[in-house]
Amino acid sequence: MHTATPRWPDPLCRPLVRLLSHPLIGSMLRLSAVEDLLAALHPLLSLTEVRARVQRIDSETADTKTLWLRPNALWRGARAGQFLRLRAEIDGRRVERAYSLSSTPGDALIAVTVKRQGLMSTHLHERLRVGDVLTLSQAMGEFQLPEPPPRQLLMLSAGSGITPLMAMLRTLQAQRHAGSIEFVHLCRRPEELIFADELQAMARHLPGLKLHLHYSMTAGRFDVRSLRSLVPDLADRPTWLCGPATLMDEVQALWAEEGFAAPLHSERFAAAPRKASAALGTPVPVLAERSGRRFDSSSAGNLLEQAEAAGLSPKHGCRIGICASCQCTKRSGTVQNLQTGELCSEPDQTIRLCISAARSELTLDL
């Protein structure tokens, strides 16, 4: 994170970036030196990284904030429902986490809505200030609102799972969607409803939007089978689902049991349950090829944590198998996916370290 400095106008920034990107400059200067020079001139300047200045911070609930960011010229835009990786330096350590975008694609500012529930989110809640600059990835993810959107659709979320669906709903409102939108959201109590005022305003001004809000503290645990009475044409509506793993599992089981023809699109904020597997009884030797370092991997744990314990610093983000930041090439050996139980023994395969466990001697491109 950088301290605030005056924002340079794009007409001055872009020619400078083009000049420093020229092959002749590249032949004389290392990329890292160019990046250091650009950062010294202005914290938003970079040839390789999307950086964004915090323009506004909105409090949504007692433990949820929306960060409104103005990205530099390298930002390529996003589709409603996608996420990005956000990077910050916390106590001398680089930390990355994945956050869904909650803003409307094409807006000058992009927004991420962050619930306080871990190291990165606590840092963003307590230390981030307007004017600070953060480093972002490009937008990614297949959980998207298609173009054109369906005439009838269902959105189902719980807790902070509302975030990517809000991006979709804002997009539908901006497009003046004339179809039917059933929006079902679950949370414990009204004061924990993220985007509460905006949702109510949307319900008044978007004719096809129908809100169904379920508060478990007063109404009890939500029964997914009640969706049939809330949304009578449930089987025919394409559905977008995001929320805790228990809700996701129950909804997916209902769709499979009923054999609904309409597609169910989903995105998890937590890892899928890890399947038990036959772990080896002795440590497995691992060679980190590029660093030349060797370490023994306990076959019961994931390779990311064990590489870190051995003093390596693999790139990572979500740590639960979603963002793919920790992907690396497995040169040889066998690993097991801790979520699916699938074994991979083919050489030169891409694996995600945070959800992979060693099942034989390994060589990794680390």
C-alpha positions, 0 to 999 in steps of 0.5 A: 500500500502507498500513501496518497499523492496527487493523481496524475492525468491520464494524458501525461501517464500514458505517453510515459508508459508507452515510452518506457515500454519501448524495446530500446528502453527495455534493452537498456533497463531491467523491467524491475528498474523501470517499475521502480522508476515508475513507482517513484514518479507516481504510485499508479504507474506500471507497465505490468500491474493493475493499480488502483486508488481508493476513491471512497469507502462505504460502510454497508453493515457493522462488519462490511465495507465497499471499497470504490477504486479508480484503476490505472490504464492497464485495467481491462474491465470485467463482466458482472459476477467476476472477481479479482485478486487484491494484494497488500503488504501486511506487516512486511508480508505480501498477502493476496485474497480474491474478492468479487466485484460488486460494481456495474461493468463499464463504470469509471470506478470499480468496487469490491465489498469486503466482509471482515472475517480474516487477515486481509479483510481486517487489514482493509477495514482498519488500515485502508484510507481514501487515497491509498493505492492497491495492486489488483489482478485483472477480473476473472471467473466464469460466474458471469451474467451472459449477454443478453441476459435471460428474460426470467432468472433467479438469484439466490444468495446468503451473507456476503454471497450477495456481492457478485449478484449485486453486480449482476443486479446493478447491471440489469438495472442499468440495462433496464431489464424488462424481464422477471428477476426473483431475488432470494437472499438469506441472512441472520437479521435485517441489520446484517443485510448488505446493500439494504437501502439500495435493494429496497430502492431497486425493488421500487424502480425495477418493475420485474424485480421481486425480493424475498428476504429471509432472516434466520434469527426470526424465521428459522433456518431456511428450507431450500424446498420452500423455493418451490412456493416462493418461485413457482416456475423455479424449474424453468429459471436459470439460477445464479447461486452464491453463499456458504457451502451448506446452502450451496450443497443443499441447492445443488442436491435439490436441482439434481434430485428434481432434475431441473432443466434450467441451468444452475450457475454457482460460485463458492466463497469457501472450499468444497469439502475435502475428501478423505484419501489414503495418505502415505505413512511416510514423508514424501520428498519434494524438489522445488526445481527452480530454487533447488530447494528440497523438503519433505512433504507430509502426505496429509497436508497441502503443498502450499503450506508445506512449501511455505514451512520449508522457507519457499514463498509460492505465489498464492491468493485465496488458499482454498482452490478458487483463484488459481494464484498458486498454480504451478507445473508438476514436472513429475510425481503423483499428487491428489486433489484434496477436494475431489480425491482425483490423482494426477500422475502425468508429467508437466501438469498444472496443479493448485498447490493449496488443494494438492497433496503429495502421493509420491516423490515430486518435482515442482516448478518452484 
